[in-house]
């Protein structure tokens, strides 16, 4: 991508009410645009990052047998009433059919148990139809009262929600462990693995605990209590610490308090949603039974904001290579002919390159490159060309080095 042709550009002016670092940096770097409190548009650079996060999530959901679907964003009132959540869910956006003859009421989807349950009912007849899991990545809507944390707390946000259906609790428990392992792999690949904790939270309807995945950062809105004795990164959230004041696994009472961002959650739902929608299957003896369910949530847009809060310096964002908008930011300092040849060669070799061919000063180009945060910066200048080289610098490094042009592709690989 030639930067001169990029739809957006970096900006200096920020919305006055935007206080979170993630939103400030992403707006300044041209990744997102603020529409309203908690509502953002994703621009070309931001969409590339978001798509890569979703790609990583999809891979792991597919690995554990999830099948991707896309459910309706509008949820009829009667579906929400069947579960008892039309009146109880206080952040729902509610609307009606208006003047077109449709007098029904709807909610914009905040979560999708009330759609997936009656959907699954149409395809479950016997125990042979179970287990299965379906997931979607879709925009969700919640009328958050405190939408002031950028992508960390939005009124409109992207969510991956997986729902699994099982014959019994043992089968659900086994799948729950597989989903937990898949989540850990995702966070590792996103550059968050070492600071993300499986956090015990208040139990779901049919289990003692539910679980959150909490990523430690001073920018976090949540407080978690980390067990330093457990080797598998375990913590307890603030609500349950008041009840137990100890690690649920080892009983250790010396827990360390940290601020964190919730980047995922998983629940054993039991029959909370399968029973109200009268889902049943026949077991091997021909008896009718109600399947048990699990749900597994992860917010790609929230993760994007969390990564920016964690991976940055005073100059801008430092994207993990797995989700960076481009691997390479190529800067031409008045040497567009040579830089263009390098751009074409690297692109043909399969590298993702953002090529800054704009007529700007070196200082402006360096500042934009640091703000945007691609993993590698390449500089083509009169000085580097005199040595048949380009300067290569990791975004996270203090200084760069010269690499011969002929060796550049192999070095980057």
ZAMARGU-4260 file (C-alpha; in steps of 0.2 Angstrom, whole numbers, plus 5000, padded with zeros to 4 digits):
<rodrens>
0) 5000/5000/5000 | 5007/5017/4995 | 5004/5029/5009 | 5001/5043/4997 | 4985/5033/4992
5) 4979/5029/5009 | 4962/5035/5012 | 4967/5042/5030 | 4981/5051/5037 | 4988/5054/5055
10) 4979/5068/5064 | 4984/5080/5078 | 4967/5085/5085 | 4958/5073/5096 | 4940/5073/5103
15) 4941/5083/5119 | 4931/5070/5129 | 4943/5056/5123 | 4953/5052/5139 | 4959/5034/5136
20) 4976/5030/5128 | 4970/5017/5116 | 4957/5028/5108 | 4969/5043/5108 | 4983/5033/5099
25) 4971/5024/5087 | 4963/5040/5082 | 4979/5050/5080 | 4987/5036/5070 | 4972/5035/5058
30) 4965/5017/5064 | 4948/5023/5070 | 4937/5037/5069 | 4925/5042/5084 | 4907/5044/5079
35) 4899/5045/5097 | 4903/5040/5114 | 4908/5021/5113 | 4905/5021/5094 | 4919/5020/5082
40) 4922/5017/5063 | 4937/5007/5058 | 4948/5014/5045 | 4959/5004/5033 | 4973/5002/5045
45) 4962/4998/5059 | 4951/4986/5049 | 4967/4976/5044 | 4972/4974/5062 | 4954/4969/5067
50) 4953/4956/5053 | 4970/4949/5058 | 4963/4947/5076 | 4948/4939/5070 | 4958/4927/5059
55) 4968/4921/5074 | 4952/4918/5084 | 4943/4909/5069 | 4958/4897/5068 | 4957/4891/5086
60) 4938/4890/5086 | 4938/4879/5070 | 4952/4869/5079 | 4940/4864/5093 | 4926/4860/5081
65) 4917/4877/5081 | 4906/4880/5065 | 4905/4898/5060 | 4887/4906/5057 | 4881/4923/5057
70) 4865/4927/5067 | 4853/4941/5066 | 4857/4957/5075 | 4838/4960/5079 | 4831/4949/5093
75) 4812/4948/5094 | 4805/4954/5111 | 4797/4937/5113 | 4813/4928/5112 | 4820/4939/5126
80) 4804/4937/5137 | 4806/4918/5135 | 4823/4919/5144 | 4817/4932/5156 | 4829/4945/5150
85) 4819/4958/5141 | 4815/4967/5157 | 4831/4961/5167 | 4845/4966/5154 | 4847/4984/5158
90) 4859/4989/5144 | 4848/4983/5130 | 4844/4995/5115 | 4826/4992/5112 | 4816/4997/5097
95) 4800/4994/5087 | 4794/4991/5069 | 4789/5009/5068 | 4776/5016/5055 | 4778/5001/5042
100) 4765/4991/5050 | 4776/4980/5061 | 4771/4983/5079 | 4783/4971/5086 | 4797/4976/5098
105) 4815/4971/5096 | 4832/4972/5105 | 4848/4975/5096 | 4859/4960/5100 | 4869/4962/5116
110) 4872/4943/5117 | 4864/4929/5107 | 4858/4915/5118 | 4840/4920/5113 | 4844/4917/5095
115) 4856/4902/5095 | 4844/4892/5107 | 4829/4891/5096 | 4840/4889/5081 | 4849/4874/5089
120) 4832/4867/5093 | 4828/4865/5075 | 4842/4853/5072 | 4843/4843/5088 | 4833/4827/5089
125) 4844/4813/5097 | 4860/4811/5107 | 4868/4807/5090 | 4866/4826/5085 | 4877/4831/5100
130) 4889/4838/5105 | 4892/4853/5093 | 4897/4871/5094 | 4893/4886/5083 | 4901/4903/5084
135) 4900/4920/5076 | 4910/4936/5075 | 4897/4950/5075 | 4894/4968/5080 | 4885/4969/5097
140) 4876/4983/5105 | 4875/4988/5124 | 4869/5005/5131 | 4884/5007/5142 | 4883/5021/5154
145) 4902/5023/5156 | 4907/5022/5138 | 4923/5032/5141 | 4937/5019/5139 | 4939/5019/5120
150) 4938/5002/5113 | 4938/4994/5130 | 4920/4999/5134 | 4910/5002/5119 | 4891/5004/5115
155) 4894/4996/5098 | 4908/4982/5098 | 4914/4967/5089 | 4912/4950/5098 | 4916/4932/5095
160) 4903/4921/5104 | 4904/4902/5104 | 4889/4892/5110 | 4891/4873/5113 | 4877/4860/5116
165) 4880/4843/5125 | 4871/4828/5132 | 4878/4830/5149 | 4888/4839/5161 | 4904/4828/5159
170) 4904/4831/5140 | 4902/4850/5143 | 4916/4850/5156 | 4928/4841/5144 | 4924/4854/5130
175) 4925/4868/5142 | 4943/4863/5145 | 4947/4863/5127 | 4940/4880/5125 | 4950/4886/5139
180) 4966/4879/5131 | 4961/4887/5114 | 4959/4904/5123 | 4976/4903/5130 | 4984/4899/5113
185) 4975/4915/5106 | 4981/4926/5119 | 4999/4919/5117 | 4998/4923/5098 | 4992/4940/5101
190) 5007/4945/5112 | 4996/4944/5128 | 5000/4927/5135 | 5013/4931/5148 | 5001/4944/5156
195) 4984/4936/5154 | 4977/4926/5169 | 4963/4913/5170 | 4953/4922/5183 | 4940/4914/5194
200) 4923/4924/5195 | 4906/4921/5202 | 4898/4905/5196 | 4887/4903/5182 | 4869/4896/5184
205) 4875/4878/5185 | 4894/4879/5191 | 4903/4885/5206 | 4914/4897/5195 | 4914/4905/5179
210) 4930/4911/5171 | 4937/4928/5164 | 4953/4930/5155 | 4961/4946/5162 | 4976/4955/5155
215) 4986/4965/5168 | 4989/4983/5164 | 4988/4999/5174 | 4975/5005/5162 | 4963/4991/5167
220) 4946/4995/5175 | 4946/4978/5185 | 4955/4972/5200 | 4961/4955/5201 | 4971/4945/5214
225) 4985/4934/5207 | 4991/4918/5215 | 5010/4918/5213 | 5011/4900/5219 | 5001/4892/5205
230) 5011/4889/5189 | 4997/4891/5177 | 4993/4909/5179 | 4978/4909/5190 | 4969/4924/5198
235) 4953/4928/5207 | 4942/4943/5203 | 4937/4957/5215 | 4919/4950/5218 | 4924/4932/5223
240) 4939/4938/5233 | 4927/4945/5246 | 4919/4928/5248 | 4934/4917/5248 | 4950/4927/5250
245) 4961/4913/5243 | 4966/4904/5227 | 4953/4891/5222 | 4966/4879/5216 | 4979/4879/5230
250) 4971/4888/5244 | 4985/4901/5245 | 4979/4917/5254 | 4994/4928/5249 | 4987/4935/5233
255) 4994/4950/5223 | 4982/4964/5218 | 4984/4970/5200 | 4973/4981/5188 | 4968/4972/5173
260) 4957/4972/5157 | 4945/4958/5154 | 4948/4951/5137 | 4937/4935/5137 | 4925/4926/5147
265) 4918/4908/5148 | 4902/4901/5156 | 4894/4884/5159 | 4876/4889/5156 | 4868/4872/5160
270) 4850/4872/5155 | 4847/4890/5158 | 4843/4894/5140 | 4840/4876/5133 | 4825/4873/5145
275) 4815/4889/5142 | 4816/4886/5123 | 4811/4868/5126 | 4826/4860/5117 | 4826/4841/5120
280) 4835/4826/5113 | 4831/4807/5114 | 4845/4797/5123 | 4850/4779/5118 | 4835/4772/5128
285) 4823/4784/5119 | 4820/4795/5134 | 4818/4814/5132 | 4832/4825/5140 | 4837/4843/5140
290) 4855/4847/5133 | 4867/4858/5143 | 4876/4873/5136 | 4892/4882/5137 | 4896/4900/5130
295) 4913/4907/5127 | 4915/4926/5123 | 4929/4936/5116 | 4929/4954/5110 | 4941/4957/5095
300) 4939/4976/5096 | 4941/4976/5115 | 4957/4965/5112 | 4963/4978/5100 | 4961/4992/5112
305) 4970/4981/5126 | 4985/4978/5115 | 4987/4997/5112 | 4986/5000/5130 | 5000/4988/5134
310) 5011/4988/5118 | 5016/5007/5116 | 5029/5019/5121 | 5029/5038/5121 | 5030/5039/5102
315) 5015/5028/5098 | 5009/5010/5095 | 5021/4995/5095 | 5010/4981/5086 | 5014/4963/5089
320) 5019/4956/5072 | 5005/4943/5071 | 4992/4957/5070 | 5001/4973/5064 | 4992/4982/5049
325) 5008/4979/5039 | 5024/4970/5044 | 5035/4983/5036 | 5034/5002/5035 | 5046/5008/5020
330) 5051/5026/5021 | 5058/5035/5006 | 5069/5050/5010 | 5068/5059/4993 | 5074/5042/4984
335) 5057/5036/4977 | 5065/5028/4962 | 5075/5016/4972 | 5062/5014/4986 | 5049/5010/4973
340) 5060/4995/4966 | 5062/4989/4984 | 5043/4991/4988 | 5039/4980/4972 | 5052/4967/4976
345) 5046/4965/4994 | 5028/4964/4989 | 5031/4951/4976 | 5040/4941/4989 | 5024/4941/4999
350) 5028/4954/5012 | 5015/4967/5018 | 5022/4984/5015 | 5016/5001/5019 | 5026/5012/5008
355) 5028/5030/5013 | 5031/5039/4996 | 5023/5056/5002 | 5032/5072/4999 | 5035/5076/5017
360) 5050/5079/5028 | 5060/5065/5036 | 5055/5070/5053 | 5036/5069/5049 | 5039/5052/5041
365) 5048/5045/5056 | 5035/5052/5068 | 5021/5044/5058 | 5030/5028/5057 | 5032/5027/5076
370) 5014/5032/5079 | 5007/5019/5067 | 5019/5006/5074 | 5023/4993/5061 | 5036/4980/5067
375) 5049/4985/5055 | 5054/5002/5048 | 5065/5002/5032 | 5073/5019/5027 | 5079/5022/5009
380) 5090/5038/5008 | 5105/5044/4999 | 5116/5039/5013 | 5110/5021/5013 | 5110/5019/4994
385) 5129/5024/4994 | 5132/5008/5003 | 5119/4998/4992 | 5109/4996/5008 | 5094/5001/5018
390) 5092/5005/5036 | 5081/4992/5045 | 5075/4995/5063 | 5063/4986/5074 | 5049/4997/5081
395) 5054/4991/5098 | 5072/4994/5096 | 5082/5010/5100 | 5093/5010/5084 | 5093/5002/5067
400) 5107/4994/5056 | 5111/4994/5038 | 5107/4979/5027 | 5112/4976/5009 | 5098/4977/4997
405) 5101/4960/4990 | 5100/4952/5007 | 5085/4962/5013 | 5071/4949/5009 | 5081/4935/5017
410) 5084/4945/5032 | 5066/4950/5035 | 5061/4932/5033
</rodrens>
